[in-house]
Amino acid sequence: MMTAPCAVSATTRCDILLSGRSVSDRSVRDSSTREGAVGEGRLQASYILHYTPYRDTAFIVDLFSLEQGRLGLVARGARSARPGVRALYQPFRPLLVSWVGGGELRTLVGIEESGPALPLEGAALACGYYLNELVLRLLGKEQGQAELFGHYTIALSRLGEGDDLESVLRTFELQILETLGVLPDLAHCLPNGDPIQAAHRYRYYPANAIAKRVDSAADSVAESASSRFPDADAHTDRAHADRVHADGVHADGVTIDDGVEIDGQVLLDMAALDFGDKRTRDGAKSLQRRLIAEQLGGRPLRSRSLFAAMAPKRKEAEP
């Protein structure tokens, strides 16, 4: 279990790695002079996603709040506060936080403990940082998402209780995609809207959010070959070119998307958020990586390299 002093030190290093940003004095001054928001000053249920030291005594905090979503705050004097207060500035701890001001960075004026820090360590701690980075990278600022806040709270609780790590991650990945409005109907993702059949095998194209049935091993090889023939019109096999253009072209109309081959039962389990079967967890991982990557625009997640460093013997649970 993390003790408060060690957690502060360790999370500072991890937060700086995940945020990849620096904060200028001018940005803090400019933000603190702008008009405040309605409801400021009230304590709100929150979690700290990451924090960065600022000057001698302050932190820059990226907060996930119940009512207003993700916010940037300046916590003045936090680093010189008494140990009990300073220990509150860590991820994975339920808090009550209040702030004033407006703009990109507001001023934190109140912070209270709402519950004990969750006992995350090893692979579970690395998974917690992955969840935080998903929220940081995918959720825009001041987009109140009370339902996602609840999903995040439950996911952290499951990590702390020792639940299956892959099940926790796969569930939250789909929940955040649903919050963003970009999660396709995985149970009805055929081009004509027909339901997926559990006994069939499909090739799912993330860029177009459609699945095509793979009828045989030959079809599977033919479809995956699209990645080897980026200029399908020039290929001598006209039938293959037609297949590539019909099924595997990215929504931009140019980029070839060779898709992900997956069992129908796995798609149905994903749609039901049922990851109790190891075959579903294994089969969903590669497709959900692609779905997340589509929203990140190809930018890598820092928490994946962090996971490899923190839990080198748990590669099966790597995000």
Secondary structure, DSSP 8 states (H G I E B T S, - for coil): ---HHHHHHHHHHHHHHHH-----HHHHHHHHTS---TTTTS-EEEEEEEEEEETTTEEEEEEEETTTEEEEEEETTGGGS-HHHHTT-STT--EEEEEE--SSSEEEEEEEE-S------HHHHHHHHHHHHHHHHHS-BT---HHHHHHHHHHHHHHHTT--HHHHHHHHHHHHHHHHT----TTS-STT-----TTSEEEEETTTTEEEE--SHHHHHHHHGGGG-S-GGGSS-HHHHHHHHHHSB-TTSSSB---EEEEHHHHHHHHTT---SHHHHHHHHHHHHHHHHHHHTT---HHHHHHHHH-TT-GGG--
